[in-house]
């Protein structure tokens, strides 16, 4: 778990001012990977009770734009945030309970998947979402 000093250093390394809302949101996302915005607001308010919804939304955008957070939104779900950035990992999503877990690329370096035709694009990332049932939901259904 990242310490407050670690989080402050992350902000500085991204040329962002260290503010209490930014530290609180970074802490919340580090503590709760793949959390939605409402969950992040609740977690940030444990560290900073008066932080507003709008402040959290603004911070999430700034941190995502700076590359400190990654925003994911598997089909049919709300946006979620994670602090694991800079690699080309993918996600497993449970169709029943909605839990999301990280999964590393099966083969190769980013991008680990290549399109059949790049149509002139310079591809630097592939995003894959695997869907199924988590072990708990599988066990509950059998």
C-alpha positions in Angstrom: 0.0 0.0 0.0 1.3 3.4 -1.0 2.1 5.8 1.9 1.0 9.4 1.8 4.6 10.4 1.1 4.6 8.0 -1.9 1.4 9.5 -3.2 2.7 13.0 -2.8 5.8 12.0 -4.8 3.7 10.5 -7.5 1.9 13.8 -7.9 5.1 15.8 -8.0 6.6 13.4 -10.5 3.6 14.1 -12.8 4.1 17.8 -12.3 0.9 18.1 -10.3 0.4 20.2 -7.2 0.0 18.2 -4.1 -3.4 18.9 -2.7 -5.5 17.1 0.0 -8.2 16.0 -2.5 -5.6 14.6 -4.9 -3.9 12.7 -2.2 -7.2 11.4 -0.8 -8.4 10.2 -4.2 -5.1 8.6 -5.1 -5.2 6.8 -1.7 -8.8 5.7 -2.4 -7.9 4.3 -5.8 -4.8 2.5 -4.6 -6.8 1.0 -1.7 -9.8 0.0 -3.9 -8.7 -1.0 -7.4 -11.4 -1.0 -10.1 -13.7 1.2 -7.8 -16.4 3.2 -9.4 -16.7 7.0 -8.7 -19.2 6.7 -5.9 -17.0 4.2 -4.1 -14.0 6.5 -4.6 -16.0 9.4 -3.2 -16.9 7.4 -0.1 -13.3 6.2 0.4 -11.8 9.7 -0.1 -14.3 11.1 2.4 -12.8 8.8 5.1 -9.5 10.8 4.7 -11.1 14.1 3.8 -14.8 14.3 5.0 -15.6 17.6 3.2 -14.4 16.7 -0.3 -17.2 17.4 -2.8 -18.4 15.2 -5.6 -17.2 17.7 -8.1 -13.7 17.9 -6.6 -13.4 14.1 -6.8 -14.6 14.1 -10.5 -12.1 16.9 -11.3 -9.3 15.0 -9.5 -10.0 11.7 -11.2 -9.9 13.5 -14.6 -6.6 15.3 -13.7 -5.0 12.1 -12.4 -6.1 10.1 -15.5 -4.9 12.8 -17.9 -1.6 12.8 -16.1 -1.2 9.1 -16.4 -1.4 8.3 -12.7 -4.7 6.5 -13.0 -6.4 4.4 -15.7 -10.1 4.7 -16.4 -11.8 1.5 -17.6 -15.4 0.9 -18.5 -16.3 -2.6 -19.5 -19.4 -2.8 -21.7 -22.6 -2.2 -19.7 -20.8 -1.0 -16.6 -20.0 2.4 -15.0 -16.5 3.9 -15.3 -14.0 2.5 -12.9 -10.5 3.6 -12.0 -7.2 1.8 -11.2 -3.7 2.8 -10.2 -2.0 0.1 -12.3 -0.8 2.1 -15.3 2.0 1.9 -17.7 1.6 -1.7 -18.7 -0.8 -3.4 -21.1 -2.8 -5.6 -18.7 -6.4 -6.6 -19.3 -9.4 -7.5 -17.1 -11.6 -10.4 -16.1 -15.2 -9.4 -15.3 -17.7 -11.6 -13.5 -21.1 -11.6 -15.3 -22.8 -12.3 -12.1 -21.4 -10.2 -9.3 -19.4 -7.7 -11.4 -16.0 -8.2 -9.7 -13.1 -7.1 -11.9 -9.6 -8.5 -11.6 -6.4 -7.7 -13.5 -4.9 -10.3 -15.9 -1.5 -9.9 -17.5 -1.1 -10.2 -21.3 -0.8 -13.8 -22.3 2.0 -13.3 -24.7 4.4 -10.6 -25.7 4.9 -6.9 -24.9 2.5 -4.0 -25.4 0.5 -4.3 -27.5 0.1 -8.0 -27.0 -2.6 -8.2 -29.6 -2.1 -7.0 -33.2 -5.0 -6.1 -35.4 -5.3 -7.9 -38.8 -4.9 -4.5 -40.5 -3.7 -1.3 -38.8 -5.3 1.1 -41.3 -2.5 3.5 -41.0 -2.7 3.6 -37.1 0.4 3.4 -34.9 -1.0 0.9 -32.3 0.5 1.3 -28.8 -2.1 -0.5 -26.7 -4.6 -3.3 -26.9 -7.6 -3.4 -24.5 -9.2 -6.8 -23.8 -12.0 -7.6 -21.4 -12.6 -11.3 -20.6 -16.1 -12.1 -19.3 -17.2 -15.1 -17.3 -18.0 -16.2 -13.8 -15.7 -15.7 -10.8 -14.9 -18.7 -8.6 -17.4 -17.7 -6.0 -20.3 -17.3 -8.5 -19.3 -20.5 -10.3 -19.4 -22.4 -7.0 -22.7 -20.9 -6.0 -24.2 -22.0 -9.3 -23.1 -25.6 -9.2 
